[in-house]
Amino acid sequence: MRASAGQVPRWFHNGFLIVTGAFLYLDLFILPATPIAGTDLDQSIYLHNATKMFDGQMIYRDFFQFTPPGTELVYLVLFKLFGIHAWIPNAALVVLGLSLTWLSIFISKQILSGQAAYLPAFLFLALAFHPAMDGSHHWFSMLAVTAAIALMIKDRNLARVAEAGVLCAVASFFTQPRGAGAVVGLAIFLWWEHRRKPEPDEPLWKSEAILAATFTVATAVLNIYFLWNAGLKRFLWCTVIFGIKYYPAESKLNSLQAYLAFPPMVAHLRHVPQPGWLLIHALLPLVYLLFFARCWRESKKSPDQPWDRLMLVSSVGFFLFLGVAPAPIFWRLFVVSLPGLIVLAWFLDSPGKLLVLARRVLWIGTAAAMVSIVWNHQTRWRAILETPTGRAAFFEPDEYQRYKWLASRTHPPELFFDCSGKSYFLLGLRSPAKVSFLSGTDYLRPEQVLDLTENLERHRVPVILWCSDLDAAIRPDDHLGPLRDYLRTHYHATGPPDNSLVFLERNAWSLMK
């Protein structure tokens, strides 16, 4: 395909979106309509939190969460509209993927022409969205930031600046640093653009003030209800202090050590490799630094290039990268990679045999990866389980057996405790804990361990799913000792064998106590 071939036919645009929708659906559902269970993903925690809110509990006050309440609120609205069903998170991901694809094309068309404008979305779908397909707060916040870029890509009048500030506040309503990083990127871009104009339309201070004011006011409005109900002290401890003081303790994946972790490995022919791991790590933040250098060197010599639009995308993208840089695990890089892919497509949109070859390799390779992903999902081994929230497909035998056994021993909405926090939603169960999962680190506070132990005793919880790696303390900041002692006294191992999890059932004498 040529780099710039003018306007593409309408059928190409519509066909691209149809292919996108088909890919997302076949990546998330087994034909004809069985959702693939994403049980090892963080979205399970947010779904369970939303069910708690559905039952009348208040986030931060009645249960702990360190992210803003946006994700739980989205799922709560969906539960109110459609009921609590297993297909909802997968359907939400289809809508998220389609929305991000459409916004990517819209932004790219203001910078690139022809089929080149569709390359970033194509790469994004297969190499970034697919391996990080988790309906947690990350993609919701990224959707809001991408919408803010799309809003300002053509024009930066005061009304659009204000609307972009509101969208950045929406992003922060899902992920704290994402909206703030986007606002900083937008502010620096407005300063850069103001310096380039001999006669600016508006004073710089006015644009910057409107951006900051709308972001601040919208952030306050979105959070005021939850702040009021939880209390200022509790709200700030959960959403600010915990993230700064305790969040990095949970894992090296919450620190700088996450960079270049989990390189792609193919253990079986049916396991699709992740070429996106290599591309995204090579791309971010290098593509932005290369663009800044090229813009500084060539912007005056080549005024025909859309430097302002490219600078907008690059400035926001760079600060999105800085937002995840303290804990740059690959899937966080995937989430913020879309602006970088747009800039990459612009670099490739030039004459030259090597660039033509690179474009063709990316188009063909990405198409092959998408076909491979869909084929793998639709033909690999799976087991279907009728869960209390609906039918769900499982790809791993151990996982299927675990859910099958739990479904036979529990009845919604009774209390049950899962150390990983990921079994509640599909099984329609409720947790006696205020925390989502357990950790043998400072991430889990002593008062939270005490609260869980007391609730297990108060409610005589019959079944527990325990993580084997928490059997003994291996770090000095482990606070699980009282809980371990309680479980040894009141529970015994049962259920099918599992490599990493142990089924615990309450002792008969303890149930009658």
C-alpha positions in Angstrom: 0.0 0.0 0.0 1.2 3.5 -0.8 1.9 5.8 2.0 -0.6 8.5 0.9 -3.2 7.7 -1.6 -5.7 10.5 -1.0 -9.1 9.8 0.4 -10.0 6.1 0.9 -13.4 4.9 -0.5 -16.3 4.9 2.0 -16.5 1.1 1.7 -12.9 0.8 2.9 -13.7 2.9 6.0 -16.9 1.0 6.8 -15.3 -2.3 6.1 -12.4 -1.5 8.4 -14.8 -0.8 11.3 -16.7 -3.9 10.5 -13.5 -6.0 10.6 -12.6 -4.3 13.8 -15.9 -5.2 15.4 -15.7 -8.8 14.2 -12.1 -9.2 15.5 -13.1 -7.8 18.9 -16.2 -10.0 19.1 -14.4 -13.2 18.1 -11.5 -12.3 20.5 -14.0 -12.0 23.4 -16.8 -14.4 22.6 -17.0 -18.0 21.5 -19.5 -18.3 18.7 -22.4 -17.8 18.7 -22.5 -15.8 22.0 -20.6 -17.3 24.9 -18.3 -14.8 26.7 -14.7 -15.9 27.3 -14.1 -15.7 31.1 -11.4 -13.2 31.9 -10.9 -14.5 35.4 -7.2 -13.8 35.8 -7.7 -10.1 35.1 -8.1 -7.0 37.3 -11.5 -6.4 35.8 -12.9 -9.1 38.0 -12.1 -6.9 41.1 -13.9 -3.9 39.6 -16.9 -6.0 38.6 -17.1 -7.3 42.2 -16.8 -3.8 43.6 -19.7 -2.7 41.3 -21.8 -5.6 42.6 -21.1 -4.4 46.1 -22.4 -0.9 45.1 -25.4 -2.6 43.4 -26.1 -4.1 46.8 -26.0 -0.6 48.4 -22.4 -0.4 49.7 -20.4 2.7 49.3 -16.9 2.6 47.8 -14.1 3.7 50.2 -16.5 3.7 53.2 -17.7 0.1 53.1 -14.9 -1.4 51.1 -11.4 -0.4 50.1 -10.3 0.8 46.6 -7.3 3.0 45.7 -8.4 4.1 42.2 -11.2 6.6 41.6 -14.8 5.3 41.3 -15.3 5.7 37.6 -14.9 2.1 36.6 -17.2 0.8 39.3 -19.7 3.4 38.3 -19.7 2.4 34.7 -20.3 -1.2 35.5 -22.9 -0.3 38.1 -24.9 1.6 35.4 -24.7 -1.4 33.1 -25.9 -3.7 35.9 -28.8 -1.4 36.6 -29.7 -1.4 32.9 -29.2 -5.1 32.0 -28.7 -7.0 35.3 -25.6 -8.7 36.4 -24.5 -11.0 33.6 -21.2 -12.6 32.5 -21.4 -11.0 29.0 -21.3 -7.4 30.3 -17.5 -6.9 30.7 -16.8 -8.5 27.3 -19.4 -6.4 25.6 -17.9 -3.3 27.3 -14.5 -4.2 25.9 -15.9 -4.5 22.4 -17.4 -1.0 22.7 -14.2 0.3 24.1 -12.1 -1.2 21.3 -14.4 0.1 18.6 -14.5 3.6 20.2 -10.7 3.8 20.5 -10.3 2.6 16.9 -12.7 5.2 15.6 -11.0 8.0 17.5 -7.6 6.8 16.3 -8.8 7.0 12.7 -10.3 10.4 13.2 -7.0 11.8 14.7 -4.8 10.0 12.1 -6.8 11.5 9.2 -5.9 15.0 10.4 -2.2 14.0 10.0 -2.1 11.2 7.4 -4.0 10.5 4.2 -5.2 7.4 2.5 -4.7 4.0 4.0 -1.8 5.3 6.1 -4.4 6.9 8.5 -5.7 3.4 9.3 -2.4 1.8 10.1 -2.1 3.1 13.7 -5.6 1.7 14.6 -4.7 -1.6 12.9 -1.5 -1.9 14.9 -3.2 -0.8 18.1 -5.9 -3.5 17.9 -3.7 -6.5 17.5 -0.5 -5.5 19.2 -1.7 -3.3 22.1 -5.4 -3.7 22.8 -5.5 -7.5 22.5 -2.7 -8.4 24.9 -4.0 -5.8 27.5 -7.7 -6.6 27.0 -8.7 -6.0 30.6 -11.9 -4.0 31.4 -10.4 -2.1 34.3 -9.8 1.6 34.8 -6.9 1.9 32.3 -8.9 1.7 29.0 -11.7 3.9 30.2 -9.3 6.6 31.1 -7.5 6.2 27.9 -10.7 6.6 25.9 -11.4 10.0 27.6 -7.8 11.2 26.9 -8.0 10.1 23.2 -11.3 11.9 22.9 -9.7 15.1 24.3 -6.9 14.8 21.6 -9.6 14.3 18.9 -11.5 17.4 20.2 -8.4 19.6 19.9 -6.8 18.1 16.8 -8.4 20.6 14.3 -9.0 23.7 16.4 -7.9 25.0 19.8 -10.5 27.7 20.6 -11.4 28.4 24.2 -14.6 26.2 24.1 -12.6 23.2 22.9 -9.9 23.8 25.5 -12.6 23.8 28.2 -14.2 20.6 26.8 -10.8 19.0 26.7 -10.2 19.9 30.3 -13.5 18.2 31.3 -12.5 15.1 29.3 -9.2 15.0 31.2 -11.1 15.2 34.4 -13.2 12.2 33.2 -9.9 10.4 32.6 -8.8 11.1 36.2 -12.1 9.8 37.4 -10.9 6.4 36.3 -7.0 6.6 36.6 -5.6 9.4 38.8 -2.4 10.2 36.9 -3.8 9.8 33.4 -5.9 12.8 33.3 -3.4 15.0 35.1 -0.6 13.9 32.7 -2.9 14.7 29.7 -3.6 18.2 31.1 0.2 18.8 31.5 0.7 17.6 27.9 -2.1 19.9 26.6 -0.8 22.9 28.6 2.8 22.5 27.2 1.4 22.1 23.7 -0.7 25.3 24.0 2.5 27.1 25.2 4.4 25.7 22.2 1.7 26.7 19.7 1.4 30.2 21.2 5.1 30.9 20.7 4.9 29.9 17.0 2.0 32.3 16.2 3.0 35.8 15.3 -0.5 37.0 16.4 -2.2 34.5 18.7 -6.0 34.4 18.7 -6.2 34.4 22.5 -3.7 35.3 25.3 -1.9 32.2 26.5 -2.8 32.8 30.1 -6.5 32.6 29.2 -6.2 29.2 27.5 -4.1 27.8 30.3 -6.4 29.1 33.0 -9.5 27.7 31.3 -7.8 24.3 30.9 -6.7 24.2 34.5 -10.1 25.5 35.8 -12.3 23.1 33.9 -10.1 20.2 34.8 -10.1 21.1 38.5 -13.8 21.9 38.7 -14.9 18.9 36.7 -12.7 16.6 38.9 -14.3 18.0 42.0 -17.8 17.6 40.7 -17.2 14.0 39.7 -15.8 13.0 43.0 -17.8 15.2 45.5 -20.5 12.6 46.1 -18.1 9.8 47.0 -15.9 12.2 49.0 -19.0 13.4 51.0 -20.2 9.8 51.8 -16.8 8.4 52.6 -15.4 11.4 54.4 -12.5 13.6 53.3 -9.9 11.8 55.4 -10.9 8.3 54.2 -11.2 9.4 50.6 -7.7 11.0 50.5 -6.2 8.0 52.3 -7.6 5.6 49.8 -7.0 7.6 46.6 -3.8 9.6 47.4 -1.9 8.5 50.4 -2.2 4.7 49.9 -1.0 5.0 46.3 2.1 7.0 47.3 3.0 5.1 50.5 1.9 1.5 50.1 1.1 0.7 46.5 4.7 0.2 45.4 5.2 -2.5 48.1 2.8 -5.0 46.6 5.1 -6.2 43.8 8.1 -5.2 41.7 5.6 -4.7 38.9 4.5 -1.6 40.8 8.0 -0.1 40.5 10.7 0.6 37.9 11.7 -3.0 38.0 8.6 -3.8 35.8 10.3 -2.4 32.7 11.2 -5.2 30.2 9.6 -7.8 32.6 7.8 -10.8 31.0 9.4 -10.9 27.6 7.3 -12.9 25.0 7.9 -16.6 25.0 6.0 -19.2 22.9 5.6 -22.3 25.0 3.2 -24.0 22.6 2.4 -23.7 18.9 -1.2 -22.7 19.8 0.0 -19.9 22.0 0.0 -16.7 20.0 3.3 -14.7 20.5 3.2 -11.0 21.5 5.1 -9.0 18.8 3.6 -5.9 20.4 5.9 -6.4 23.4 9.0 -5.7 21.3 7.4 -2.9 19.2 6.0 -1.0 22.1 9.1 -1.2 24.2 11.1 0.0 21.2 8.6 2.7 20.5 8.1 4.4 23.9 9.3 7.0 24.6 11.9 6.9 21.7 9.3 7.9 19.0 8.4 11.1 20.9 12.1 12.1 21.4 12.8 11.5 17.7 9.8 13.6 16.8 10.7 16.5 19.1 14.2 16.5 17.5 12.9 16.4 14.0 10.3 19.1 14.7 13.0 21.4 16.2 15.3 20.8 13.2 12.8 20.8 10.2 9.6 22.6 11.2 10.7 25.8 9.6 12.1 24.1 6.5 9.0 22.0 5.8 5.9 24.1 6.7 3.7 21.8 4.7 3.8 19.2 7.5 1.1 19.3 10.2 3.6 20.1 13.0 1.0 21.5 15.3 -1.2 18.4 15.2 1.8 16.1 15.5 3.0 18.1 18.5 -0.4 17.9 20.2 -0.3 14.1 19.8 3.3 13.8 20.8 3.1 16.1 23.8 0.1 14.3 25.3 1.5 10.9 24.5 4.9 11.7 26.1 3.2 12.7 29.4 1.0 9.7 29.3 4.2 7.7 29.1 5.6 9.6 32.1 2.4 8.7 34.0 3.2 5.0 33.8 7.0 5.3 33.9 7.2 4.7 37.7 5.8 1.2 37.1 6.3 0.5 33.3 5.0 -3.0 33.0 4.3 -3.9 29.4 0.5 -3.8 29.6 0.6 -0.3 31.0 2.8 0.7 28.1 0.3 -0.9 25.7 -2.5 1.2 27.2 -0.8 4.5 26.5 0.8 3.5 23.2 -1.8 4.8 20.8 -0.4 8.4 20.3 3.0 6.8 19.7 1.6 4.5 17.0 0.1 7.5 15.3 3.5 9.3 15.3 5.2 6.1 14.1 2.8 5.9 11.2 3.8 9.5 10.3 7.5 8.6 10.3 6.7 5.7 8.0 4.5 7.8 5.7 7.4 8.9 3.4 8.8 7.7 0.1 11.6 5.1 0.1 11.9 1.4 -0.6 12.7 0.5 3.0 9.7 2.5 4.4 7.4 0.9 1.8 8.7 -2.5 2.9 8.2 -1.6 6.5 4.6 -0.5 5.9 3.8 -3.7 4.0 5.4 -5.9 6.7 3.3 -4.1 9.4 0.0 -4.4 7.5 0.5 -8.0 6.5 2.1 -9.1 9.8 -0.7 -7.4 11.8 -3.4 -9.0 9.7 -1.8 -12.4 10.1 -1.6 -11.9 13.9 -5.3 -10.9 14.0 -6.3 -14.0 12.0 -4.1 -16.2 14.2 -5.7 -14.7 17.4 -9.2 -15.3 16.2 -8.4 -18.8 14.9 -6.7 -19.7 18.2 -9.7 -18.5 20.3 -12.4 -20.2 18.2 -10.7 -23.6 17.8 -8.7 -24.2 20.9 -9.8 -26.4 23.8 -12.4 -24.9 26.0 -15.1 -25.9 28.5 -18.4 -24.2 29.0 -19.8 -23.7 32.4 -23.3 -22.4 33.4 -22.5 -19.9 36.2 -25.0 -17.9 38.3 -24.3 -14.9 36.0 -24.6 -16.9 32.7 -22.6 -19.2 30.4 -18.9 -18.6 30.3 -16.0 -20.3 28.3 -12.8 -21.4 30.1 -9.6 -22.1 28.2 -7.6 -23.6 31.1 -8.7 -27.0 32.5 -7.6 -26.2 36.1 -9.5 -23.0 36.0 -12.6 -24.7 34.8 -12.4 -27.4 37.4 -11.9 -24.7 40.1 -15.0 -22.8 39.1 -17.0 -25.9 38.6 -16.2 -27.1 42.1 -16.9 -23.7 43.7 -20.2 -23.5 41.8 -21.3 -26.8 43.3 -20.4 -25.8 46.9 -21.6 -22.2 46.9 -24.9 -20.5 46.4 -25.3 -16.8 45.5 -25.3 -14.4 47.1 -23.7 -16.1 50.1 -20.4 -15.0 51.6 -17.2 -16.6 50.3 -13.6 -15.4 50.4 -11.1 -15.6 47.5 -7.5 -14.5 48.3 -7.1 -13.4 44.7 -10.4 -11.5 44.5 -11.3 -12.9 41.1 -14.0 -15.5 41.6 -16.8 -13.5 42.9 -18.4 -12.0 39.8 -19.0 -15.1 37.8 -20.2 -17.1 40.8 -22.5 -14.3 42.1 -20.9 -14.4 45.5 -20.1 -11.7 48.1 -17.0 -11.1 50.1 -16.7 -10.6 53.9 -13.5 -8.5 53.3 -13.2 -4.8 52.7 -10.1 -5.5 50.6 -10.2 -7.0 47.1 -7.3 -9.5 47.5 -4.5 -10.5 49.9 -0.9 -9.6 49.8 2.0 -10.6 52.0 3.4 -7.1 51.9 2.8 -3.6 53.3 0.2 -3.3 50.5 -2.2 -5.1 52.9 -2.5 -3.1 56.1 -2.7 -4.7 59.6 -6.1 -3.3 60.3 -7.4 -4.8 57.1 -6.2 -8.2 58.1 -7.8 -7.9 61.5 -11.1 -6.8 59.9 -11.1 -9.8 57.6 -10.4 -12.2 60.4 -13.2 -10.8 62.5 -15.7 -11.0 59.6 -14.8 -14.6 58.9 -15.6 -15.4 62.5 -18.7 -13.3 62.7 -20.3 -14.7 59.5 -18.9 -18.3 59.7 -17.8 -18.1 56.1 -18.1 -21.8 54.9 -15.6 -21.8 51.9 -12.3 -20.0 51.3 -10.0 -20.0 48.3 -6.5 -19.6 49.7 -3.3 -18.7 47.8 -0.5 -21.2 48.5 2.2 -18.6 48.2 0.8 -16.9 51.3 1.3 -19.9 53.5 4.3 -18.4 55.2 5.7 -14.9 55.6 8.7 -14.3 53.4 9.0 -10.5 53.9 9.3 -8.4 57.1 6.3 -6.3 56.1 4.0 -9.3 56.0 0.9 -8.7 58.2 -1.0 -12.0 57.5 0.1 -13.8 60.7 -3.2 -13.5 62.7 -5.2 -14.6 59.6 -3.0 -17.7 59.0 -3.4 -18.7 62.7 -7.2 -18.3 62.5 -7.4 -20.4 59.3 -5.3 -23.2 60.7 -7.6 -23.5 63.7 -11.0 -23.1 61.9 -10.6 -24.5 58.4 -9.3 -27.7 56.7 -8.2 -28.3 53.1 -10.6 -29.8 50.6 -11.6 -29.8 47.0 -9.8 -30.7 43.8 -6.0 -30.3 43.6 -4.7 -27.0 42.3 -1.2 -25.8 41.7 -1.4 -22.4 43.3 -4.7 -22.3 45.2 -6.1 -24.3 48.1 -9.8 -24.9 48.9 -10.5 -24.4 52.6 -13.8 -25.5 54.2 -14.8 -24.5 57.7 -14.6 -27.2 60.4 -17.9 -28.6 61.5 -17.4 -27.7 65.1 -16.6 -24.1 64.1 -19.8 -23.8 62.1 -21.9 -24.7 65.1 -20.0 -22.5 67.5 
